[in-house]
């Protein structure tokens, strides 16, 4: 059973990478690119909306939100583009895990900016003048 879960996780990762490739393809509609970009950024982000250490809810986003988003994105991307991107994703995953330090840095900067905005908002809302 553990091996089956590991294989499903690997398949989900490959599908997410294929969607990332599809978002960069010019044949993909803009609305699908927007959705896919959000899903892929969230799936590969080291920071979760709900932290994993929170019992039950921590894994809720990983187990429900990401697969639902991927399912919706698959319906929006043209099948010919998705098939080609799945093949490219499998080839890339076979040769080694894809790494983009630039994308990782961008995600971290976005999360830090959101945290700073929340701190400023909280300060303005709760500190009397």
C-alpha positions as a Markdown table, in Angstrom:
| # | Residue | x | y | z |
|---|---|---|---|---|
| 1 | Unk | 0.0 | 0.0 | 0.0 |
| 2 | Unk | 2.9 | 2.4 | 0.8 |
| 3 | Unk | 4.4 | 1.7 | -2.6 |
| 4 | Unk | 1.1 | 2.5 | -4.3 |
| 5 | Unk | 0.9 | 5.8 | -2.4 |
| 6 | Unk | 4.5 | 6.7 | -3.4 |
| 7 | Unk | 3.7 | 5.9 | -7.0 |
| 8 | Unk | 0.5 | 8.1 | -6.9 |
| 9 | Unk | 2.6 | 11.0 | -5.4 |
| 10 | Unk | 5.2 | 10.6 | -8.2 |
| 11 | Unk | 2.4 | 10.6 | -10.8 |
| 12 | Unk | 0.9 | 13.7 | -9.3 |
| 13 | Unk | 4.3 | 15.4 | -9.4 |
| 14 | Unk | 4.8 | 14.4 | -13.0 |
| 15 | Unk | 1.3 | 15.7 | -13.9 |
| 16 | Unk | 2.1 | 19.0 | -12.1 |
| 17 | Unk | 5.3 | 19.4 | -14.1 |
| 18 | Unk | 3.5 | 18.6 | -17.3 |
| 19 | Unk | 1.0 | 21.4 | -16.5 |
| 20 | Unk | 3.9 | 23.7 | -15.8 |
| 21 | Unk | 5.2 | 23.0 | -19.3 |
| 22 | Unk | 1.7 | 23.4 | -20.7 |
| 23 | Unk | 1.4 | 26.9 | -19.1 |
| 24 | Unk | 4.5 | 27.9 | -21.1 |
| 25 | Unk | 3.1 | 26.6 | -24.4 |
| 26 | Unk | 1.7 | 29.3 | -26.7 |
| 27 | Unk | -1.2 | 27.0 | -27.7 |
| 28 | Unk | -2.6 | 27.1 | -24.2 |
| 29 | Unk | -5.4 | 29.6 | -23.6 |
| 30 | Unk | -4.6 | 32.5 | -21.3 |
| 31 | Unk | -7.2 | 31.6 | -18.7 |
| 32 | Unk | -5.8 | 28.1 | -18.5 |
| 33 | Unk | -2.2 | 29.5 | -18.1 |
| 34 | Unk | -3.4 | 31.7 | -15.2 |
| 35 | Unk | -5.0 | 28.8 | -13.4 |
| 36 | Unk | -2.1 | 26.4 | -14.1 |
| 37 | Unk | 0.5 | 29.0 | -12.9 |
| 38 | Unk | -1.3 | 29.5 | -9.6 |
| 39 | Unk | -1.7 | 25.7 | -9.1 |
| 40 | Unk | 1.9 | 24.9 | -10.0 |
| 41 | Unk | 3.3 | 27.7 | -7.9 |
| 42 | Unk | 1.2 | 26.6 | -4.9 |
| 43 | Unk | 2.1 | 22.9 | -5.4 |
| 44 | Unk | 5.8 | 23.6 | -5.6 |
| 45 | Unk | 5.9 | 26.3 | -3.0 |
| 46 | Unk | 7.8 | 25.4 | 0.1 |
| 47 | Unk | 5.1 | 27.4 | 2.1 |
| 48 | Unk | 1.6 | 26.1 | 2.5 |
| 49 | Unk | -1.6 | 28.1 | 2.9 |
| 50 | Unk | -2.4 | 25.9 | 5.9 |
| 51 | Unk | 0.9 | 24.7 | 7.6 |
| 52 | Unk | 1.3 | 20.9 | 7.7 |
| 53 | Unk | 1.8 | 20.9 | 11.5 |
| 54 | Unk | -1.8 | 21.8 | 12.1 |
| 55 | Unk | -3.6 | 18.5 | 12.7 |
| 56 | Unk | -5.9 | 17.3 | 9.9 |
| 57 | Unk | -6.2 | 20.7 | 8.2 |
| 58 | Unk | -2.5 | 20.9 | 7.5 |
| 59 | Unk | -2.7 | 18.2 | 4.9 |
| 60 | Unk | -6.2 | 19.1 | 3.6 |
| 61 | Unk | -4.8 | 21.5 | 1.0 |
| 62 | Unk | -2.3 | 19.0 | -0.2 |
| 63 | Unk | -4.8 | 16.2 | -0.4 |
| 64 | Unk | -7.9 | 18.0 | -1.7 |
| 65 | Unk | -7.1 | 21.5 | -3.1 |
| 66 | Unk | -4.1 | 20.7 | -5.3 |
| 67 | Unk | -5.7 | 17.6 | -6.9 |
| 68 | Unk | -8.9 | 19.5 | -7.6 |
| 69 | Unk | -7.0 | 22.3 | -9.1 |
| 70 | Unk | -5.0 | 19.9 | -11.3 |
| 71 | Unk | -8.2 | 18.2 | -12.4 |
| 72 | Unk | -9.7 | 21.5 | -13.4 |
| 73 | Unk | -6.5 | 22.6 | -15.2 |
| 74 | Unk | -6.4 | 19.4 | -17.2 |
| 75 | Unk | -9.8 | 20.1 | -18.5 |
| 76 | Unk | -8.8 | 23.6 | -19.6 |
| 77 | Unk | -5.6 | 22.7 | -21.4 |
| 78 | Unk | -6.0 | 21.4 | -25.0 |
| 79 | Unk | -5.4 | 17.6 | -25.1 |
| 80 | Unk | -2.8 | 17.7 | -27.8 |
| 81 | Unk | -0.7 | 20.2 | -25.8 |
| 82 | Unk | -1.2 | 18.2 | -22.6 |
| 83 | Unk | -0.1 | 14.9 | -24.3 |
| 84 | Unk | 3.0 | 16.5 | -25.6 |
| 85 | Unk | 3.8 | 18.1 | -22.3 |
| 86 | Unk | 3.3 | 14.8 | -20.4 |
| 87 | Unk | 5.8 | 13.2 | -22.7 |
| 88 | Unk | 8.3 | 16.0 | -22.1 |
| 89 | Unk | 7.7 | 15.9 | -18.4 |
| 90 | Unk | 8.3 | 12.1 | -18.2 |
| 91 | Unk | 11.6 | 12.5 | -20.2 |
| 92 | Unk | 12.7 | 15.3 | -17.9 |
| 93 | Unk | 11.8 | 13.3 | -14.7 |
| 94 | Unk | 13.7 | 10.3 | -16.0 |
| 95 | Unk | 16.9 | 12.2 | -16.5 |
| 96 | Unk | 16.6 | 13.9 | -13.1 |
| 97 | Unk | 14.4 | 16.2 | -11.1 |
| 98 | Unk | 13.9 | 19.6 | -12.6 |
| 99 | Unk | 15.2 | 22.5 | -10.5 |
| 100 | Unk | 14.6 | 26.2 | -10.9 |
| 101 | Unk | 16.3 | 28.3 | -8.3 |
| 102 | Unk | 14.9 | 31.4 | -9.9 |
| 103 | Unk | 11.3 | 30.2 | -9.6 |
| 104 | Unk | 12.0 | 29.2 | -6.0 |
| 105 | Unk | 13.4 | 32.6 | -5.2 |
| 106 | Unk | 10.4 | 34.3 | -6.8 |
| 107 | Unk | 8.0 | 32.2 | -4.7 |
| 108 | Unk | 9.9 | 33.1 | -1.5 |
| 109 | Unk | 9.9 | 36.8 | -2.4 |
| 110 | Unk | 6.1 | 36.7 | -3.0 |
| 111 | Unk | 5.4 | 35.0 | 0.3 |
| 112 | Unk | 7.7 | 37.5 | 2.1 |
| 113 | Unk | 5.9 | 40.4 | 0.5 |
| 114 | Unk | 2.5 | 38.9 | 1.5 |
| 115 | Unk | 3.8 | 38.5 | 5.1 |
| 116 | Unk | 5.0 | 42.1 | 5.1 |
| 117 | Unk | 1.7 | 43.4 | 3.9 |
| 118 | Unk | -0.1 | 41.4 | 6.6 |
| 119 | Unk | 2.2 | 42.8 | 9.2 |
| 120 | Unk | 1.6 | 46.4 | 8.0 |
| 121 | Unk | -2.1 | 45.8 | 7.9 |
| 122 | Unk | -2.1 | 44.3 | 11.4 |
| 123 | Unk | 0.0 | 47.2 | 12.7 |
| 124 | Unk | -2.4 | 49.8 | 11.2 |
| 125 | Unk | -5.5 | 48.0 | 12.4 |
| 126 | Unk | -4.4 | 47.3 | 16.0 |
| 127 | Unk | -1.9 | 50.0 | 17.0 |
| 128 | Unk | -3.7 | 53.1 | 18.2 |
| 129 | Unk | -2.5 | 56.5 | 16.9 |
